[in-house]
Amino acid sequence: MCANFKPMSKRLSPQLNLLAACFDYADDIYPGHDCPLLFAKSPQDEIEWRSVKFGMLPKWAKDIEICRSTYNARTETVHEKPSFKNAWAKGQFALIPVEAIYEPRYINAKAQRWRISRQDQQPFTIAAIYENSILNGEQVRSMSMLTINADQHPFMSQFHHPKDEKRSIIVIPEASRRDWLHCQPHEAADFFQAMPDEFMAEYCPRPQSILQNSLDL
């Protein structure tokens, strides 16, 4: 389950054929943080940016604390879980533009932070669902990454605790981005593909300043 990622920096926007976002965001994202998300702009066939919370904020939520437990949505149960089923039923699909995600890898029974990125260091996009909610009289947009089982995946199965189920993000390739944003719930499974081969992992300890910020959330 991915709880930490590096969003695509604005300077890399042209590499995804996008204009840079007009808002600022951190370069290390945890649940509850604001981050960039890509939506389909209706009715035109265009893609637009929005700033959202990492972690789904369902319409019935009372505060953003729920983001700590709704940042990932399992594709097997997303249609029935109270936090996600409204966004899923309405086909509120989105893309998270990132440079890397971070996952724990256990070495000698101790968790280490590893960076997962493309071998060519190009940005990529991750499948997500989003929600629009009203909290304390203000509109709050939020999202959750969709995940699939990775127990048998030769690359993604090396992460997380040895006794835990292995999960993976869903990478949406360039050729499929617009189709994903416009698909219907019954079509979504066609996009649930295993992590492609062009990814690599490297040990990446968390800087102390980032660690402290994450603990302060």
C-alpha positions in Angstrom: 0.0 0.0 0.0 1.5 3.3 -1.0 1.4 6.0 1.7 4.1 8.3 0.3 5.0 9.7 -3.1 6.9 12.4 -4.9 4.5 14.3 -7.2 5.7 15.4 -10.6 7.5 18.7 -10.4 6.1 21.6 -12.4 9.2 21.7 -14.7 8.4 18.2 -15.9 4.8 19.0 -17.0 5.8 19.3 -20.7 7.0 15.7 -20.6 3.3 14.7 -20.0 2.1 17.2 -22.6 0.7 19.4 -19.9 0.9 23.0 -18.7 2.3 23.4 -15.2 -0.2 23.5 -12.3 -1.0 27.1 -11.1 -0.8 26.1 -7.4 2.1 25.1 -5.2 2.6 21.8 -3.5 5.2 19.9 -1.5 7.7 17.5 -3.1 7.0 14.7 -0.6 3.4 13.7 0.0 1.8 11.8 2.9 -1.9 11.2 3.7 -3.7 14.5 4.5 -1.3 16.5 2.4 -2.4 18.7 -0.5 -1.2 17.4 -3.9 -1.9 17.7 -7.6 -4.4 15.6 -9.4 -5.5 15.4 -13.1 -9.2 15.3 -14.1 -11.1 15.1 -17.4 -12.6 18.5 -18.1 -16.2 18.1 -19.2 -17.6 18.3 -21.7 -14.4 19.1 -23.6 -11.9 16.3 -24.0 -9.2 18.2 -22.0 -7.3 17.5 -18.8 -7.1 19.9 -16.0 -5.3 20.2 -12.6 -6.8 20.4 -9.2 -5.3 20.5 -5.7 -6.6 17.7 -3.6 -6.1 15.9 -0.2 -4.2 12.6 -0.4 -6.7 10.3 1.3 -10.4 10.1 0.4 -12.7 12.4 2.3 -16.2 10.9 1.9 -19.2 13.2 2.0 -20.1 12.1 5.5 -16.7 12.7 7.0 -16.5 15.1 9.9 -12.7 16.0 9.6 -9.6 15.2 7.6 -8.3 12.6 10.1 -10.0 9.9 7.9 -7.4 10.6 5.2 -5.0 8.5 7.3 -6.9 5.4 6.5 -8.4 6.1 3.0 -5.3 6.9 0.9 -5.5 3.5 -0.9 -8.6 1.8 -2.3 -8.6 -1.9 -3.1 -10.0 -2.6 -6.5 -11.6 -5.8 -5.2 -13.8 -3.9 -2.7 -13.8 -0.2 -3.9 -17.4 -0.6 -5.1 -18.8 -1.5 -1.7 -16.7 0.3 0.9 -18.5 3.4 2.4 -15.6 5.7 1.9 -15.2 4.9 -1.8 -18.4 3.6 -3.3 -19.9 7.0 -4.2 -16.8 8.1 -6.2 -16.6 4.7 -7.8 -20.3 4.5 -8.8 -20.1 7.9 -10.4 -16.9 7.1 -12.4 -14.9 9.8 -10.7 -11.6 8.6 -12.1 -8.4 10.6 -12.0 -4.6 10.5 -12.5 -1.9 11.2 -10.0 1.2 12.6 -11.8 4.3 11.4 -9.9 8.1 11.0 -10.2 8.3 8.2 -7.7 6.5 6.3 -5.0 8.0 5.0 -1.7 7.5 1.5 -0.2 9.0 -0.3 2.7 11.3 -3.2 2.0 12.3 -5.5 4.9 16.0 -6.3 5.2 17.1 -8.4 8.1 13.6 -8.0 9.6 13.8 -4.2 9.5 11.8 -1.9 7.3 13.8 0.3 4.8 12.3 3.1 2.7 12.8 2.3 -1.0 12.1 4.6 -4.0 10.3 3.2 -7.0 10.6 5.1 -10.2 10.9 4.6 -14.0 14.3 3.5 -15.2 14.4 6.5 -17.5 13.4 8.8 -14.6 10.4 10.1 -16.6 7.2 11.0 -14.7 4.3 8.6 -14.8 0.6 8.6 -13.8 -1.2 6.5 -11.3 -4.9 5.5 -11.3 -7.1 7.2 -8.6 -10.6 8.0 -7.7 -11.7 11.4 -6.3 -14.4 13.0 -4.3 -15.8 16.5 -3.7 -17.1 17.1 -0.2 -18.1 20.0 2.0 -16.3 20.3 5.3 -17.0 23.2 7.7 -18.7 25.0 4.9 -15.9 24.7 2.4 -15.4 22.5 -0.6 -12.6 19.9 -0.2 -11.4 17.7 -3.0 -9.7 14.4 -2.1 -8.4 11.3 -3.7 -7.3 7.7 -3.2 -4.9 5.6 -5.1 -6.4 2.3 -6.5 -4.4 -0.8 -5.7 -4.3 -4.4 -7.0 -2.9 -7.6 -5.6 0.8 -8.2 -6.3 1.6 -11.4 -4.4 3.0 -13.0 -7.5 4.5 -10.0 -9.1 8.3 -10.4 -9.5 9.0 -6.8 -8.7 6.3 -5.5 -6.4 6.1 -8.6 -4.2 9.4 -7.6 -2.6 7.9 -4.8 -0.6 6.0 -4.6 2.7 6.2 -7.0 5.6 6.8 -10.6 4.6 3.6 -11.7 6.2 1.4 -9.0 4.6 -0.5 -9.2 1.3 1.5 -7.5 -1.4 -0.3 -4.6 -3.2 0.6 -2.4 -6.1 -0.4 0.9 -7.6 -1.8 0.9 -11.1 0.2 2.8 -13.7 -1.8 4.3 -16.5 0.4 4.6 -19.6 0.3 7.6 -21.8 -1.8 6.0 -24.5 -4.5 5.1 -22.0 -4.8 8.3 -19.9 -7.7 9.9 -21.6 -9.6 6.6 -21.9 -9.1 6.0 -18.1 -10.4 9.5 -17.3 -13.5 8.9 -19.4 -14.3 5.3 -18.7 -17.3 3.9 -16.8 -17.0 1.7 -13.6 -17.8 -1.5 -15.6 -14.9 -0.7 -17.9 -12.3 0.1 -15.2 -11.0 -3.4 -14.8 -9.5 -3.3 -18.3 -7.0 -0.8 -16.9 -5.9 -2.9 -13.9 -2.6 -4.0 -15.3 0.4 -5.2 -13.3 3.4 -2.9 -12.8 5.3 -2.7 -16.1 8.9 -3.8 -16.5 10.5 -0.4 -16.9 10.5 0.4 -13.2 13.4 0.2 -10.7 13.8 0.4 -6.9 16.6 2.0 -4.8 17.2 2.4 -1.1 16.2 6.0 -0.1 16.2 6.8 3.6 13.8 9.4 4.7 15.4 12.8 5.5 15.0 13.8 9.2 13.1 17.0 8.3 10.6 15.0 6.3 10.3 12.4 9.0 9.4 15.0 11.6 6.9 16.7 9.3 5.1 13.4 8.7 5.0 12.7 12.5 3.5 16.1 13.1 0.4 15.5 10.9 
